[in-house]
């Protein structure tokens, strides 16, 4: 059993505090989020997380991608689809992931232990399109989703080639809403998965009683869901465990919807039930969703308690 995070972590922009940073700032080269990435990675590691994220510190899960994708326009924090979607104008998350990996190497004295590492996180094409407004070119969301999947494939391939992550996670919260054509959604994930030689995970939060059977058929290696803040999904998992096949389950066992520390007995109960259903070797523990909105001390304690339970089964 290993642990990870869904992605985001509390972060703040920093201001230049020394001569070097002030000089970089004067030339427009200072990165106000670099320290946030470092502190996020170190907090995750201190809490015992095995597979870390870069903290997704630069913005919301949609705009951090759409600002670099031709055919999509970001205005007042909202994304509009204004023309045909094409490949990104640049690599989007590579530098942050490489820096996160560097921080991790330094944390462990130069060599990342086996079973630990960073993962690449991509907001899925279904979620991005359904979070955007089509103003031109596309007559339906489904064609935009497929074109966006081909666009995001460039980022997926770049992450794999340049970062060597433990796995790639696709965030698709919209797949639980009933608003998405699941056949098209599956085709989009197939595009992202094509040619991959590392595992592909898909995070879908929300209540999955109506979506689980479809999701179980997606071409992914890890199906990540929320269980701590949802009193339905554990029953859904138990009832449909035979559909999972060889997939591992990303098991959300701390509640990211409340900004207070979970009861360790609640976490232990949930994990023990999951072990009974799918076996400890098929579980990857994580929070229900990102922890960006929580105070740093609360986010850290949530991760720490989660890993205490993980260690119980290790």
C-alpha positions in Angstrom: 0.0 0.0 0.0 1.3 3.4 -1.0 0.0 7.0 -0.6 -0.4 10.0 -2.8 -2.3 13.3 -3.1 -4.9 14.3 -5.6 -2.9 17.4 -6.4 -3.3 20.8 -5.0 -1.9 22.0 -1.7 -2.2 25.3 0.2 0.2 27.8 -1.4 1.1 31.5 -1.5 3.0 33.6 -3.9 6.3 34.8 -2.4 8.1 38.1 -2.7 11.8 38.5 -3.5 13.6 38.7 -0.2 17.3 38.6 -1.1 19.5 40.4 -3.6 19.5 37.6 -6.2 15.7 37.3 -6.2 15.3 41.1 -6.3 17.6 41.2 -9.3 15.6 38.5 -11.0 12.5 40.4 -10.2 13.9 43.5 -11.8 14.5 41.6 -15.0 11.1 39.9 -14.9 12.6 36.5 -14.2 11.6 36.0 -10.6 9.2 33.1 -10.0 6.8 33.9 -7.1 5.6 30.3 -7.0 8.9 28.4 -6.8 9.1 28.5 -3.0 5.4 27.4 -2.9 6.3 24.3 -4.9 9.2 23.5 -2.6 7.3 23.9 0.6 4.4 21.9 -0.8 6.7 19.0 -1.8 8.5 19.0 1.6 5.2 19.1 3.5 4.0 16.1 1.6 7.2 14.2 2.2 7.3 15.2 5.9 3.8 13.8 6.2 4.9 10.5 4.7 3.4 10.7 1.2 5.0 8.4 -1.3 4.0 9.8 -4.6 3.9 13.6 -4.5 2.5 16.4 -6.7 4.1 19.8 -7.4 1.2 21.3 -5.4 -0.6 22.7 -8.4 0.3 26.2 -7.1 -0.2 28.3 -10.1 -4.0 28.5 -10.4 -7.2 26.6 -10.8 -7.2 23.2 -12.5 -8.7 24.5 -15.8 -6.9 27.8 -16.4 -3.4 26.4 -15.7 -3.9 24.5 -19.0 -6.2 26.5 -21.1 -4.1 29.6 -21.0 -1.5 27.8 -23.2 -3.9 26.1 -25.7 -4.7 27.8 -29.0 -8.5 27.9 -29.6 -9.2 28.6 -26.0 -9.3 32.1 -24.5 -9.0 33.0 -20.8 -10.9 36.1 -19.8 -11.6 37.1 -16.2 -10.8 33.6 -15.0 -13.3 32.0 -17.4 -12.3 29.9 -20.4 -14.0 30.4 -23.8 -13.6 28.1 -26.8 -13.2 30.5 -29.7 -11.7 28.5 -32.6 -10.3 25.0 -33.4 -8.3 23.6 -30.5 -4.7 22.9 -31.3 -1.5 21.7 -29.6 -0.2 23.8 -26.6 2.0 26.7 -27.4 4.5 25.4 -24.8 5.1 22.7 -22.3 2.8 23.5 -19.4 3.8 21.6 -16.2 7.3 20.3 -17.0 9.4 22.9 -15.2 7.4 22.6 -12.0 7.5 18.8 -12.0 11.2 18.8 -12.6 11.7 21.2 -9.8 9.5 19.1 -7.5 11.6 16.1 -8.4 14.8 18.0 -7.6 13.4 19.0 -4.2 12.5 15.4 -3.6 16.0 14.2 -4.5 17.6 16.7 -2.2 15.2 15.7 0.6 16.4 12.1 0.3 20.1 13.0 0.0 20.4 12.5 -3.8 18.4 9.4 -4.6 14.7 8.9 -4.5 13.8 5.6 -2.8 12.1 2.9 -4.7 8.3 3.2 -4.6 8.4 7.0 -4.2 8.4 9.8 -6.8 6.4 12.5 -8.5 3.3 12.1 -10.7 2.2 14.2 -13.6 -1.4 15.6 -13.3 -3.5 16.7 -16.3 -7.0 18.2 -16.1 -9.0 16.0 -18.4 -10.5 17.1 -21.7 -14.1 16.3 -20.6 -13.8 18.5 -17.5 -12.1 21.4 -19.3 -14.6 21.5 -22.1 -17.6 21.2 -19.8 -16.1 24.0 -17.7 -15.7 26.3 -20.7 -18.1 28.2 -23.0 -18.1 27.5 -26.7 -18.5 30.7 -28.6 -17.3 29.7 -32.0 -16.2 26.9 -34.4 -17.6 23.9 -32.5 -21.3 22.9 -32.8 -21.0 20.5 -29.9 -18.9 19.7 -26.9 -18.0 16.2 -28.0 -15.9 17.4 -31.0 -14.1 19.9 -28.8 -13.3 17.2 -26.2 -11.7 14.9 -28.8 -9.6 17.8 -30.2 -8.6 18.8 -26.7 -7.6 15.2 -25.9 -5.2 15.3 -28.9 -3.9 18.7 -27.7 -3.3 17.5 -24.1 -1.6 14.3 -25.4 1.5 16.5 -26.3 1.7 17.5 -22.6 1.3 13.9 -21.4 4.0 12.6 -23.7 6.4 15.5 -22.7 5.9 14.7 -19.0 6.7 11.1 -19.5 9.7 11.8 -21.6 11.3 14.6 -19.5 10.1 13.9 -15.9 9.8 10.1 -15.7 6.9 10.2 -13.3 5.6 7.3 -11.3 2.3 7.6 -13.2 0.1 10.1 -15.0 -3.2 11.2 -13.4 -6.1 12.6 -15.4 -8.5 14.7 -13.3 -12.1 14.2 -14.6 -14.6 15.3 -11.9 -17.3 16.0 -14.5 -17.6 12.3 -15.2 -19.8 11.9 -12.1 -22.3 14.6 -13.1 -24.3 12.8 -15.7 -23.6 15.6 -18.1 -20.9 13.9 -20.1 -21.2 11.5 -23.0 -19.4 8.5 -21.5 -18.5 7.0 -24.9 -16.8 10.2 -26.0 -15.2 10.5 -22.6 -13.7 7.0 -22.9 -12.5 7.8 -26.4 -10.7 10.9 -25.1 -9.0 8.9 -22.3 -7.9 6.3 -24.9 -6.2 9.1 -26.9 -4.3 10.2 -23.8 -3.3 6.6 -22.9 -2.1 5.6 -26.3 1.5 4.4 -26.3 2.0 4.9 -22.6 4.3 2.5 -20.8 3.6 3.8 -17.3 0.3 3.6 -15.4 -2.5 6.0 -16.1 -4.8 7.0 -13.3 -8.1 8.9 -13.5 -9.5 10.9 -10.6 -13.3 11.3 -10.5 -14.9 12.8 -7.4 -18.6 13.0 -6.6 -21.1 10.3 -6.1 -20.5 7.4 -8.5 -23.6 5.2 -8.1 -24.7 6.0 -11.7 -21.3 6.2 -13.3 -19.2 3.5 -11.8 -20.0 0.7 -14.3 -19.0 3.0 -17.1 -15.8 4.2 -15.3 -14.8 0.6 -14.6 -14.5 0.1 -18.4 -12.2 3.0 -19.0 -8.7 2.2 -20.2 -6.9 3.3 -17.0 -4.8 1.5 -14.5 -5.8 3.4 -11.4 -9.4 4.6 -10.7 -9.3 7.3 -8.0 -12.5 8.2 -6.1 -13.6 9.9 -2.9 -14.9 7.9 0.1 -14.3 10.0 3.3 -16.8 12.8 2.4 -19.2 10.5 0.6 -21.4 8.0 2.3 -22.4 6.3 -1.0 -19.2 5.4 -2.8 -18.0 2.7 -0.4 -21.1 0.7 -1.0 -20.8 1.3 -4.8 -17.2 -0.1 -4.6 -18.3 -3.1 -2.6 -21.2 -3.9 -4.9 -19.2 -3.5 -8.1 -15.8 -4.8 -7.0 -15.9 -7.6 -9.6 -15.9 -5.0 -12.4 -12.6 -3.5 -11.4 -10.4 -6.2 -12.9 -6.7 -5.4 -12.6 -7.2 -1.8 -11.7 -5.9 -0.3 -8.5 -8.1 2.0 -6.5 -7.1 5.5 -5.5 -8.9 5.6 -2.2 -9.9 9.0 -0.9 -9.8 8.5 2.9 -9.6 12.0 4.3 -12.3 14.6 3.7 -11.0 17.5 1.6 -14.4 19.3 1.8 -14.0 20.3 5.5 -11.1 22.5 6.9 -10.7 20.5 10.0 -8.6 17.5 10.9 -10.2 14.1 10.3 -10.7 11.6 13.1 -8.1 8.9 12.7 -10.6 6.2 13.7 -12.8 7.2 10.8 -9.8 7.0 8.4 -8.8 3.6 9.8 -12.4 2.3 9.4 -12.6 3.4 5.8 -9.3 1.9 4.9 -10.0 -1.4 6.7 -13.2 -1.7 4.7 -11.4 -1.0 1.4 -8.7 -3.6 2.3 -11.5 -6.2 2.8 -13.1 -5.3 -0.6 -10.0 -5.0 -2.9 -7.0 -6.0 -0.8 -4.2 -3.7 0.5 -1.9 -4.2 -2.5 -4.6 -2.7 -4.7 -5.0 0.5 -2.7 -3.4 3.9 -3.2 -4.4 6.1 -0.3 -5.0 9.8 -0.9 -7.4 12.6 0.2 -10.8 12.9 -1.5 -9.7 15.8 -3.6 -7.1 18.6 -3.6 -6.3 20.4 -0.3 -5.8 23.9 -1.7 -8.6 25.5 0.4 -7.4 24.1 3.8 -5.1 25.9 6.1 -1.5 24.5 5.8 -1.4 23.0 9.2 -4.8 21.2 8.7 -3.7 20.0 5.2 -0.5 18.6 6.7 -2.2 16.9 9.6 -4.7 15.3 7.2 -1.9 13.8 5.2 0.0 12.8 8.3 -2.9 10.8 9.7 -3.6 9.2 6.4 0.0 7.9 6.3 -0.1 6.7 9.8 -2.9 4.4 8.7 -1.0 3.4 5.6 2.0 2.5 7.7 -0.2 0.2 9.8 -0.8 -1.9 6.7 2.7 -1.7 5.2 
